[in-house]
Amino acid sequence: MKVFKLMIIICLIITLTGCWDRSEITEVSIVTGMAVDKGENQKYKLTIETTTATEMNRKTAQGYAPSYIQSLEGNTIGELTHKVSISSATRYIYSHMRLLIISEEIAEEGLISFMDFLYRNREIRNDFNIVIAKGGDAADLIKIVSTDKKSSALKIYSQLMTMHEEWGGAPNIKLKDFVHVFTSDGQVPVLAAMRLIGDSKKGGNVKNMKQVSSDNKVTIDSLGILKNGKLIAFLSLEEIRGMLFLQNKIKNTVITANCGKENKKYGLRITRSNTKVSAKEEDGVPSFRIKVRAEGYVQGTECITNLENPDTYKNFEKSINKKMKQDLTDLVFKMKEDYRADIFGFGEHLKDQNYKVFKKYKNDWENHFVDSKIHIDFYSDVKRSGIRKERYIIK
């Protein structure tokens, strides 16, 4: 009987054991964002944002700053993530970080030197977004307060998600995505670029959250191309959307086209799209045929047309198809001739569909991408004209 009781006690002890590396909530600060700039005296300047828990809750908020910013210089990011605690009574944890901002200057020199630490560290998850701070310091972007979110990092994170889902002008690039593309044989990585508009010195003032019109704002500006891990160029928002169409990553967007020969325009709201890429070898070079199919409805029109006539929608479709085919073809040509960079992942398609062929090209994919044949077709399907068929604009 005593042995039986002892066994029960031992079993209970096993289930009631604690965690050896536990951290109490009062002993830690949660890092929501990180910015990396070039240091003045040392290699890197690391800036982190931590949230103030009481100010994030409406019931306990007292009007103080909802987040706390701290910066420190050092020679490695790994060192700085721990050394930054020198002025804090709490330990910083990075498992809930949502954003990494890298200055344009650092991106031009190369990212791989510190990306290895971020990807290898067990305390840092690989699902945070990465962006480039264009034309300024990365720290300035993470210091801007706004009415949208009480945390600058969380605001930019939500901003990227919204732009990606509503218009397609921002790629949803996380650390795991960047590393996957960088280590692939048939694709060049890209990152969204953001710019600060306004005075950075006024951006950290809590008064910004109480103004109708803010003194400054952070906007999605362009797309950075990183060849061999280094920033080489930027693409426009429209070109980002074109890239996402070719990668089958467009969720929603609006395409504007001309009404035939008239100097007037109409907008087509895309609600569904699908892209298929066929890859093979033809005449001794890689060959790709891309078919993009998009479905949507007329969101607004200046055209003098009868929206109750089915031929009107056919004309809209022809106009959209012609415009988008030309835009996508021009984008591919630009990447081949100007930058020799396959940001679309065509090489990965060839690798998946015919590895024996790709194996011949993978060691010099840059040049073979330039020589490749690429044919693009765009097919649109205009389903309806919003919630109205009749027009109230007569002429």
C-alpha positions in Angstrom: 0.0 0.0 0.0 2.9 2.3 0.9 4.6 1.5 -2.4 1.4 2.3 -4.3 1.0 5.7 -2.6 4.7 6.4 -3.3 4.2 5.7 -7.0 1.2 8.0 -7.1 3.2 10.8 -5.5 6.0 10.3 -7.9 3.6 10.5 -10.9 2.1 13.7 -9.5 5.5 15.2 -9.0 6.3 14.6 -12.7 3.1 16.3 -13.9 3.6 19.3 -11.5 7.1 20.2 -12.5 7.8 23.7 -13.6 9.8 25.1 -16.6 13.5 25.6 -15.8 13.8 28.6 -18.1 10.5 30.3 -17.3 10.2 34.1 -17.3 7.6 36.0 -15.4 5.7 38.7 -17.3 6.9 41.4 -14.9 10.5 40.4 -15.6 10.4 40.7 -19.4 9.7 43.3 -22.1 8.2 42.2 -25.4 10.0 43.5 -28.5 7.6 44.3 -31.3 10.1 45.7 -33.9 13.7 46.1 -34.7 15.6 48.5 -36.9 19.2 48.2 -38.1 21.3 51.1 -39.3 25.0 51.7 -39.9 26.7 52.8 -36.6 28.7 56.0 -36.3 31.4 54.4 -34.1 30.8 50.7 -34.6 29.4 48.5 -37.4 25.7 48.4 -36.5 23.2 50.6 -34.7 20.3 48.5 -33.3 17.0 50.2 -32.4 14.3 48.2 -30.7 10.7 49.0 -29.9 9.0 47.4 -26.8 5.4 48.0 -25.8 4.2 49.4 -22.6 1.5 47.0 -21.4 -0.5 49.5 -19.4 -0.7 52.0 -22.2 -1.8 49.4 -24.7 -5.0 48.7 -22.6 -7.6 51.5 -22.8 -8.7 50.8 -19.2 -5.3 51.3 -17.7 -3.8 53.8 -20.2 -2.7 57.1 -18.6 -1.6 59.1 -21.7 2.1 58.1 -21.6 4.0 56.8 -24.6 2.6 53.4 -25.6 6.0 52.1 -26.6 9.6 52.5 -25.6 12.5 53.0 -28.0 16.1 52.1 -27.3 19.3 52.2 -29.4 22.8 50.8 -29.1 25.8 50.4 -31.3 27.9 47.2 -31.7 29.7 45.0 -34.1 27.2 42.1 -34.3 23.4 41.9 -34.0 23.7 38.9 -31.8 25.7 40.9 -29.3 23.3 43.9 -29.4 20.1 42.0 -28.8 21.5 41.1 -25.4 23.6 44.1 -24.6 20.6 46.4 -25.2 19.4 45.4 -21.8 22.1 47.5 -20.0 19.6 50.3 -19.3 16.6 48.2 -18.6 15.4 46.4 -15.5 13.7 43.7 -17.6 14.9 41.1 -20.1 14.0 41.6 -23.7 12.2 38.7 -25.5 12.0 38.6 -29.3 9.6 35.8 -29.9 6.7 38.2 -30.6 8.6 40.5 -33.0 6.6 41.4 -36.0 8.9 43.7 -38.0 12.6 44.2 -39.0 13.5 47.4 -40.8 16.9 47.7 -42.5 18.4 50.9 -43.7 19.1 51.4 -47.4 22.8 51.8 -46.7 23.0 48.5 -44.9 21.0 46.8 -47.6 23.4 48.0 -50.3 26.4 46.6 -48.3 24.7 43.2 -47.8 22.2 41.6 -45.4 23.5 38.1 -45.1 26.1 38.9 -42.4 23.4 39.4 -39.7 20.5 37.5 -41.2 22.2 34.3 -40.2 21.9 35.2 -36.5 18.2 36.0 -36.9 17.4 32.7 -38.7 19.5 30.6 -36.3 18.4 32.1 -33.0 15.9 29.9 -31.1 14.3 32.9 -29.4 13.4 34.7 -32.6 10.6 33.3 -34.8 11.0 33.4 -38.6 7.6 34.8 -39.4 8.2 38.5 -39.0 8.2 40.9 -42.0 11.3 42.5 -43.4 11.4 46.0 -45.1 14.0 48.5 -46.3 14.0 52.1 -45.1 14.4 54.0 -48.3 16.2 57.4 -48.2 16.7 57.6 -44.5 17.5 55.8 -41.2 15.6 52.6 -40.3 15.3 53.9 -36.7 13.2 56.9 -37.9 10.5 54.6 -39.2 10.1 52.7 -35.9 9.9 55.9 -33.9 6.8 57.3 -35.7 3.6 57.2 -33.6 0.2 57.3 -35.3 -3.5 57.0 -34.6 -3.8 53.6 -36.4 -1.8 51.6 -33.8 -0.1 52.4 -30.6 3.0 50.5 -31.7 4.9 51.7 -34.7 6.1 48.2 -35.6 2.6 46.8 -35.4 1.2 49.7 -37.4 3.7 49.1 -40.3 3.1 45.3 -40.1 -0.7 45.9 -40.5 0.0 48.4 -43.2 1.9 45.9 -45.2 -0.8 43.2 -44.8 -3.6 45.6 -45.8 -1.7 46.9 -48.9 -0.9 43.3 -50.0 -4.6 42.2 -49.6 -6.3 45.3 -51.0 -4.1 46.4 -53.9 -1.1 44.1 -54.2 1.5 46.8 -53.9 3.5 45.1 -51.2 5.0 41.6 -51.1 4.4 39.8 -47.9 8.1 38.8 -47.3 8.9 37.2 -44.0 12.3 36.0 -42.8 11.6 32.4 -43.8 10.5 33.5 -47.3 13.7 35.6 -47.7 16.0 32.8 -46.7 14.1 30.3 -48.9 14.5 32.5 -52.0 18.1 33.5 -51.2 19.2 29.9 -50.9 17.3 28.8 -54.1 19.0 28.4 -57.5 16.4 30.0 -59.6 15.2 33.2 -58.0 16.4 36.6 -56.7 15.0 37.9 -53.4 13.1 41.2 -53.0 11.9 43.3 -50.0 9.3 46.0 -49.7 10.7 49.5 -49.3 9.1 52.2 -47.1 9.8 55.9 -46.8 9.2 58.5 -44.1 7.4 61.6 -45.2 7.8 64.6 -42.9 10.0 65.6 -40.0 11.5 62.6 -38.2 12.2 64.6 -35.1 8.4 65.3 -34.6 7.4 61.7 -35.4 8.0 60.3 -31.9 5.8 62.9 -30.2 2.6 61.4 -28.6 0.7 64.6 -29.8 0.8 63.0 -33.3 -1.8 60.5 -32.0 -4.2 63.4 -31.1 -4.0 65.3 -34.4 -6.4 65.1 -37.4 -3.5 65.6 -39.8 -0.2 64.1 -38.7 3.1 65.9 -39.2 4.6 62.8 -40.8 3.8 59.4 -42.0 5.4 56.1 -43.1 4.4 55.0 -46.6 5.0 52.0 -48.8 7.3 53.4 -51.5 8.7 50.7 -53.7 10.4 47.2 -54.0 14.0 46.6 -53.4 15.8 44.0 -55.5 18.6 42.2 -53.7 21.0 40.4 -56.0 23.7 38.3 -54.2 22.3 39.6 -51.0 22.9 43.3 -51.9 20.4 46.0 -52.9 20.8 46.9 -56.5 17.6 48.8 -57.5 14.0 49.7 -56.7 10.8 49.0 -58.6 7.6 51.0 -58.5 4.3 50.0 -56.8 2.8 49.1 -60.2 5.7 46.9 -61.0 5.3 45.2 -57.6 1.8 44.3 -58.6 3.0 43.0 -61.9 5.5 40.7 -60.1 2.8 39.5 -57.7 0.5 38.7 -60.7 3.3 36.6 -62.3 3.9 34.8 -58.9 0.2 34.1 -58.5 0.1 36.1 -55.3 -2.5 38.8 -56.1 -5.6 38.7 -53.8 -7.4 41.9 -54.8 -6.4 45.0 -56.8 -7.8 47.6 -59.1 -6.7 47.9 -62.8 -7.3 51.2 -64.6 -7.5 51.2 -68.4 -8.6 53.5 -71.3 -12.0 53.4 -72.9 -11.0 52.6 -76.4 -9.8 55.7 -78.3 -11.4 58.0 -75.7 -9.3 59.9 -73.3 -11.4 58.5 -70.5 -10.8 55.6 -68.1 -12.6 52.9 -66.1 -11.5 50.8 -63.2 -11.8 47.0 -62.8 -11.8 45.6 -59.3 -10.0 42.2 -59.4 -11.5 39.8 -56.8 -9.9 36.6 -58.0 -6.8 35.7 -60.1 -4.9 32.6 -61.0 -1.5 32.3 -62.8 -0.1 29.2 -64.3 3.5 28.9 -65.6 4.6 26.2 -68.1 8.3 25.7 -68.2 10.4 23.7 -70.7 13.4 23.8 -73.0 13.0 25.1 -76.5 15.6 25.6 -79.2 18.4 25.1 -76.6 17.1 27.8 -74.1 14.6 27.8 -71.3 11.1 28.7 -72.4 8.1 29.9 -70.3 4.5 30.4 -71.1 2.5 32.3 -68.5 -1.3 32.5 -68.4 -2.9 35.0 -66.0 -6.6 34.8 -65.5 -8.4 37.5 -63.5 -12.0 38.0 -62.5 -13.7 41.2 -61.3 -16.3 43.9 -61.8 -16.4 47.4 -63.0 -15.8 49.7 -60.1 -16.2 53.0 -61.8 -16.2 54.3 -65.4 -16.0 57.6 -67.3 -16.8 55.8 -70.6 -19.9 56.7 -72.6 -21.1 53.1 -72.9 -24.2 51.1 -72.3 -23.5 48.9 -69.3 -26.6 46.7 -70.1 -25.0 45.7 -73.4 -22.8 42.5 -73.1 -20.5 43.8 -75.8 -19.5 46.6 -73.5 -17.9 44.1 -71.1 -16.2 42.3 -74.0 -14.6 45.6 -75.0 -13.5 46.2 -71.4 -11.9 42.8 -71.3 -10.0 43.4 -74.5 -8.7 46.7 -73.2 -7.6 45.2 -69.9 -6.0 42.2 -71.5 -4.0 44.3 -73.9 -2.8 46.7 -71.2 -1.8 44.0 -68.6 -0.1 41.8 -71.2 2.0 44.8 -72.3 2.8 45.9 -68.7 3.8 42.4 -67.6 5.9 41.8 -70.7 7.7 45.2 -70.2 8.4 44.3 -66.6 10.0 40.9 -67.5 12.0 42.6 -70.3 13.2 45.2 -67.8 14.3 42.6 -65.3 16.2 40.7 -68.1 17.9 43.6 -69.8 18.5 46.1 -67.0 19.1 43.9 -63.9 19.6 40.4 -65.1 17.6 39.2 -62.1 14.8 36.6 -62.0 12.6 38.0 -59.2 9.6 36.0 -60.5 10.9 32.5 -59.7 10.8 31.2 -63.3 13.9 29.2 -62.6 12.1 27.5 -59.7 9.2 26.6 -62.0 11.7 25.0 -64.4 13.3 23.2 -61.5 10.0 21.8 -60.3 8.7 20.8 -63.8 11.9 19.5 -65.4 14.8 19.2 -63.1 17.0 17.5 -65.7 16.8 20.6 -67.9 17.2 23.0 -65.0 20.3 21.2 -63.8 22.1 22.3 -67.0 21.3 25.9 -66.3 21.3 26.3 -62.5 25.0 27.3 -62.1 24.6 30.2 -64.4 20.9 30.9 -64.2 21.4 34.7 -64.4 22.6 34.5 -68.0 20.2 31.7 -69.0 17.3 33.8 -67.6 18.3 36.7 -69.9 18.4 34.3 -72.9 15.1 32.6 -72.1 11.9 32.9 -74.1 8.9 34.2 -72.1 5.4 34.5 -73.5 2.6 36.1 -71.4 -1.1 36.0 -71.9 -3.6 37.8 -69.8 -7.3 36.9 -69.7 -9.9 39.0 -67.8 -13.5 38.2 -67.0 -15.7 41.2 -66.2 -18.6 39.7 -64.3 -20.7 42.8 -63.5 -20.9 46.5 -63.1 -21.0 46.8 -59.3 -24.5 47.3 -57.9 -25.8 49.5 -60.7 -26.2 48.8 -64.5 -27.7 52.2 -65.5 -25.5 55.3 -66.0 -26.3 58.7 -64.7 -23.5 60.3 -66.7 -25.0 60.9 -70.1 -22.1 62.8 -71.8 
